[in-house]
Amino acid sequence: MKLETELANAVDRLQLEESTGNTLKMTVEELEDLLQQKSAELITAAQERQRCTAEMQKMKELKYDLETKLDELYIESFAE
């Protein structure tokens, strides 16, 4: 009788461990999916940031060119 009880308890523990293992496996898979999604979002954000940085640099260069041209026109107006 004692052996049967120990065997039944061992089977119960094994089933519990199997259930826990399956739950952990599903959780790991969900976390891996989330990690892939967030990685893709980070890549997209980095690309957008790079595009915005390039656009900002172009605007700074355009501003400098316009200010330089304005200064030249201002100086020319006094030369006349």
Stockholm file with secondary structure:
# STOCKHOLM 1.0

chainA/1-80         MKLETELANAVDRLQLEESTGNTLKMTVEELEDLLQQKSAELITAAQERQRCTAEMQKMKELKYDLETKLDELYIESFAE
#=GR chainA/1-80 SS CHHHHHHHHHHHHHHHHHHHHHHHHHHHHHHHHHHHHHHHHHHHHHHHHHHHHHHHHHHHHHHHHHHHHHHHHHHHHHHC
#=GC SS_cons        CHHHHHHHHHHHHHHHHHHHHHHHHHHHHHHHHHHHHHHHHHHHHHHHHHHHHHHHHHHHHHHHHHHHHHHHHHHHHHHC
//
